[in-house]
Structure formats: C-alpha cells, structure tokens
Amino acid sequence: MLRLVGNPNDQIEAQLFTMLRATQAIQVRTATGEALLERSTYGILCLLDDEGPQRLGAIAHRFHLDPSTITRQVQTVVRLGLAEKVTDTTDRRASVLSLTGEGQSAVTEARIRRRGVLDAILKEWTAAEREEFLRAITRFNNTVDGWAKQTEGPR
C-alpha cells in the first residue's frame, strides 16, 4: 500500500523521474544491443503514423519543443530514410514530413516489440489495474498538455 508522507507532489515528482528512467528501460534493443529506434525518432515516427504527414512547426508544437530542436531531430529521421520532407503545397516556405515505407515498417516493428515488453512487465497486473493506470496516466497527460498550451508563449 502506498503511504503518503508530506506533500504528495514531492512524491509524484519523484515517481515521474522514476517513470522516465523506467521508460528508458523499455527502449527496444536489437540482438547486438543497439537501440532499434532512438527515443526522439520513435516519437516523431509515432506521431506521423498516428496523425499522418505533419508540418515541422506542428511537430514542434505537439512536443512542446523549440522549432530548432525539432529541425535537428527531423534531419536525423530524414537522414535515416525513415521519413521524407517535402515543400508544403499550401505554403512553399514550410515543409511537411511524412513516413517512408521504411519508416512505416520501423515504427510498426518498434511498436510491436515495445508492446510485447509492456505485456511482459505488466503480466501480473489485472485488467482493472491496467485500466486504472491507463485512466490516470491519460488524465495526467491531458492535464499537462492543457497546462503547456496555457503557459507557452508565442513561437
């Protein structure tokens, strides 16, 4: 049983850091020990897989990151041949990023492997416990997203 001592936010902050480290452990590795996909690459590929082609500014906004940071990350994804960047037909000053066939295969394989790791990690959890965790983490993520939208300044 979880015992709250002091300010629960102190413990939540500590648990968030622990969860960050734990999610790093879920990073799928190949037989040689190399990461199948680097974390930022995986995030970009998942976004493109879930929502389709995206302008670079929209990706930056979605991840609450500076456009220059996303530009560097996108350059890596393009260099790896996992996505392609083309000029936006509605605004020639902007670029749109979309998955390549290789990128689609890579994100599909990575998701299957990561979900397999989660199945193994959560095998002792009941369906109700998984659903409770899903509800709580979804609410937390939605709350953070709303807070970030309120607090971010113009880009």
C-alpha positions in Angstrom: 0.0 0.0 0.0 1.3 3.5 -0.9 1.9 5.6 2.2 1.8 9.3 1.5 4.2 11.3 3.8 4.4 15.1 3.4 3.5 16.8 0.2 2.1 14.3 -2.3 3.5 16.4 -5.1 7.0 15.7 -3.9 6.4 12.0 -4.2 4.7 12.5 -7.6 7.7 14.4 -8.9 10.0 11.6 -7.7 7.8 8.9 -9.3 7.7 10.9 -12.6 11.5 10.8 -12.6 11.4 7.1 -11.8 8.9 6.6 -14.6 11.2 8.5 -17.0 14.1 6.1 -16.2 11.7 3.1 -16.4 10.5 4.1 -19.9 14.1 4.2 -21.0 14.4 0.5 -19.9 11.5 -0.3 -22.3 13.6 1.1 -25.2 13.7 -1.9 -27.5 17.2 -3.1 -28.4 18.4 -5.3 -31.2 20.4 -8.5 -30.7 23.6 -6.5 -30.8 22.4 -4.2 -28.0 21.8 -1.2 -30.2 18.5 0.7 -29.8 16.0 -0.1 -32.5 14.9 3.5 -32.7 16.2 6.5 -30.7 13.6 8.0 -28.4 13.0 11.2 -30.4 13.0 9.3 -33.7 10.4 6.9 -32.3 8.3 9.8 -31.0 8.3 11.5 -34.4 7.5 8.3 -36.3 4.6 7.5 -33.9 3.2 11.0 -34.4 3.4 10.6 -38.2 1.9 7.1 -38.0 -1.0 8.2 -35.8 -1.8 11.5 -37.4 -0.3 11.5 -40.9 2.1 14.0 -42.5 2.9 17.0 -40.4 4.4 20.4 -40.8 7.6 20.8 -38.8 6.1 23.6 -36.8 3.1 21.4 -35.9 5.5 18.7 -34.7 7.4 21.2 -32.6 4.2 22.5 -31.1 2.9 19.0 -30.4 6.1 18.1 -28.5 6.3 21.5 -26.8 9.8 22.0 -28.2 11.6 24.8 -29.9 11.4 24.5 -33.7 15.2 24.4 -33.9 15.2 21.3 -31.7 12.6 19.5 -33.9 14.5 20.6 -37.1 17.6 18.7 -35.8 15.6 15.7 -34.8 13.8 15.7 -38.2 17.1 15.9 -40.0 18.1 12.6 -38.3 14.9 10.9 -39.2 15.2 12.0 -42.9 18.9 11.0 -43.0 18.0 7.5 -41.8 15.4 7.3 -44.6 12.5 6.8 -42.2 10.7 10.0 -43.3 10.8 12.4 -46.2 10.5 16.2 -46.1 8.7 17.9 -48.9 7.7 21.5 -49.5 4.2 22.2 -48.3 2.0 22.8 -51.4 -0.2 25.3 -49.4 2.8 27.4 -48.2 6.1 27.0 -50.1 8.0 28.4 -47.1 7.0 25.4 -44.9 7.9 21.7 -45.1 5.8 18.6 -44.5 7.2 15.4 -43.0 5.8 12.0 -43.9 6.7 8.4 -43.3 8.6 6.5 -45.9 7.9 2.8 -46.4 11.0 2.0 -44.4 9.8 4.4 -41.6 6.3 2.7 -41.6 8.0 -0.7 -41.2 10.3 0.6 -38.5 7.6 2.2 -36.4 5.3 -0.8 -36.7 8.1 -3.2 -35.7 9.2 -1.0 -32.8 5.6 -0.7 -31.5 5.1 -4.4 -31.6 8.3 -5.0 -29.7 7.6 -2.3 -27.1 4.1 -3.5 -26.5 5.5 -7.0 -26.1 7.9 -5.7 -23.4 4.9 -3.9 -21.7 2.9 -7.2 -21.8 5.8 -8.9 -20.0 6.2 -6.1 -17.5 2.5 -5.9 -16.7 1.8 -9.6 -16.8 1.0 -9.7 -13.1 -1.4 -6.8 -13.3 -5.1 -7.4 -13.5 -7.2 -5.9 -16.4 -8.7 -3.5 -13.8 -5.2 -2.4 -12.6 -4.2 -1.7 -16.2 -7.3 0.2 -16.9 -6.9 2.3 -13.7 -3.3 3.1 -14.7 -4.4 4.0 -18.2 -7.1 6.3 -16.9 -4.7 8.0 -14.5 -1.9 8.5 -17.0 -4.2 9.7 -19.7 -5.7 12.3 -17.4 -2.2 13.3 -16.3 -1.0 13.7 -19.9 -4.2 15.6 -20.9 -3.7 17.9 -17.9 0.0 18.5 -18.7 -0.9 19.2 -22.4 -3.6 21.8 -21.3 -1.2 23.4 -18.9 1.5 23.6 -21.5 -0.8 25.2 -24.0 -1.8 27.8 -21.4 1.8 28.6 -20.4 3.6 28.6 -23.7 4.4 31.9 -25.3 4.3 32.8 -28.9 6.9 30.9 -31.1 
